[in-house]
Amino acid sequence: MITDTHTHLYSTEFNEDQKEMIQRAKDAGVSRFFIPAIDSSYTKSMLKLEEDFPSDVYLMMGLHPTSVKKDYLEELAHVKEWIDKKDFCALGEIGIDLFWDTSFLKAQQEAFKTQIKWAKEKKLPIIIHCRAAFDEVFEILEAEKGEDLRGIFHCFTGTKEQALTAISYNMKLGIGGVATFKNGKIDTFLKEIDLQHIVLETDAPYLAPVPYRGKRNESAFITKVVEKLIAIYGLSFEEISNITTQNSKDVFGI
């Protein structure tokens, strides 16, 4: 059993072959798909995905940091409305992204803190998006740390020291296609991180692993990530799949 802890199956890039793409993933051994939110414009398509694949997908709710703009309070209200009326598996993806735009940093920080508070109230994990913002994310996690804080550092691309810091806040590391890149760097120290701290993800349709790099990613390609971890940890395909799936169960409680 393989678990894809982060895949945007509702993406418009899958409009033409969504059903077939999901079947390809199932044929590859992927049986659990965790679906991150972005903002209110995607809620309808996420709910339709759940309706079409009720036994396969688990929806999150949250406001992505790159969607934190002038109307972010309205977007947060949308998140709150939905988590109060429907069960979700996590608050995500949430966090801070300073790669494209730094002008909304304060708003991103406020949105991140607010959604962490809601996650704690609902006893849900958080799924963190962090790009060019490790210091800013860690500052907030340091203030929020505790037994009621848990989750996944999605698409982890930091250093070994940053990996250990993330783990200290009760976060698993989401490992995907980047681990297969020649310049990905994380493969140089992953063996020093116990596999109990790792979960698998694709972030489909983004960040396709080698040999599909540059093409549309899909959940079936997660097997290439498993193969990379086999090379790193010296374990079998089954062992990598089972351990990382158990780790995902520990996070989501599902």
RASULZI-V707819 format. One record per backbone hydrogen bond with DSSP energy under -1.0 kcal/mol. CO is the residue of the C=O (numbers start at 0). NH is the residue of the N-H. E is the energy in kcal/mol with one decimal. If there is no record, write none. Layout:
co & nh & e
CO & NH & E
CO & NH & E
//
This chain:
co & nh & e
1 & 30 & -2.1
1 & 31 & -1.1
3 & 33 & -2.7
5 & 201 & -1.2
5 & 202 & -3.5
6 & 8 & -1.5
7 & 10 & -2.0
10 & 13 & -2.0
11 & 14 & -1.7
13 & 17 & -1.1
16 & 20 & -3.0
17 & 21 & -2.4
18 & 22 & -2.0
19 & 23 & -2.3
20 & 24 & -1.6
21 & 25 & -2.2
22 & 26 & -2.7
23 & 27 & -1.2
24 & 29 & -2.6
25 & 28 & -1.6
28 & 1 & -2.3
31 & 3 & -2.7
32 & 57 & -2.3
33 & 6 & -1.9
34 & 59 & -2.4
37 & 63 & -3.0
38 & 41 & -2.0
41 & 45 & -2.1
42 & 46 & -2.4
43 & 47 & -1.9
44 & 48 & -1.9
45 & 49 & -2.1
46 & 50 & -2.0
47 & 51 & -2.2
48 & 52 & -2.1
52 & 55 & -1.5
52 & 56 & -1.8
55 & 32 & -2.2
57 & 34 & -3.0
58 & 88 & -2.8
60 & 91 & -1.2
63 & 66 & -1.9
64 & 67 & -1.4
66 & 68 & -1.1
68 & 71 & -1.8
70 & 74 & -1.9
71 & 75 & -2.7
72 & 76 & -1.9
73 & 77 & -1.7
74 & 78 & -1.9
75 & 79 & -2.7
76 & 80 & -2.4
77 & 81 & -1.9
78 & 82 & -2.5
79 & 83 & -1.4
81 & 85 & -1.7
89 & 60 & -1.8
90 & 126 & -2.3
91 & 36 & -2.1
93 & 128 & -3.1
95 & 130 & -1.7
101 & 104 & -1.4
103 & 107 & -2.9
104 & 108 & -2.8
105 & 109 & -2.2
106 & 110 & -2.7
107 & 111 & -2.5
108 & 112 & -2.5
109 & 113 & -2.5
110 & 114 & -2.2
111 & 115 & -2.0
112 & 116 & -2.2
113 & 117 & -2.0
114 & 118 & -2.2
115 & 119 & -2.3
116 & 120 & -2.2
117 & 121 & -2.2
118 & 123 & -3.0
124 & 90 & -2.4
125 & 151 & -2.1
126 & 93 & -2.8
127 & 153 & -1.2
128 & 95 & -1.7
130 & 97 & -2.6
132 & 136 & -2.6
133 & 137 & -2.9
134 & 138 & -2.0
135 & 139 & -1.3
136 & 140 & -2.4
137 & 141 & -2.6
138 & 142 & -1.2
139 & 143 & -1.5
140 & 144 & -1.3
145 & 148 & -1.8
149 & 125 & -2.2
150 & 171 & -2.6
151 & 127 & -3.0
151 & 153 & -1.3
152 & 173 & -2.3
158 & 162 & -2.2
159 & 163 & -2.4
160 & 164 & -1.9
161 & 165 & -2.5
162 & 166 & -2.4
163 & 167 & -1.7
165 & 168 & -1.1
165 & 170 & -1.2
166 & 169 & -2.0
169 & 150 & -1.4
171 & 152 & -3.4
172 & 198 & -2.4
173 & 155 & -2.1
174 & 200 & -1.7
175 & 178 & -1.7
176 & 179 & -2.2
177 & 180 & -1.4
180 & 183 & -1.3
183 & 185 & -1.5
184 & 187 & -2.0
185 & 188 & -1.3
185 & 189 & -1.3
188 & 191 & -1.9
189 & 192 & -2.5
193 & 196 & -2.3
194 & 197 & -1.9
196 & 172 & -3.3
198 & 174 & -2.8
199 & 4 & -2.5
202 & 205 & -2.6
203 & 7 & -2.9
204 & 216 & -2.0
208 & 211 & -2.7
211 & 214 & -2.6
217 & 220 & -1.8
218 & 221 & -1.7
219 & 222 & -1.4
220 & 223 & -1.8
221 & 225 & -2.1
222 & 226 & -2.3
223 & 227 & -1.5
224 & 228 & -2.2
225 & 229 & -2.1
226 & 230 & -1.8
227 & 231 & -1.7
228 & 232 & -3.2
229 & 233 & -2.2
235 & 239 & -2.5
236 & 240 & -2.5
237 & 241 & -2.8
238 & 242 & -2.6
239 & 243 & -2.2
240 & 244 & -1.9
241 & 245 & -2.4
242 & 246 & -2.2
243 & 247 & -1.9
244 & 248 & -2.0
245 & 249 & -2.1
246 & 250 & -1.6
247 & 251 & -2.9
248 & 252 & -2.4
//
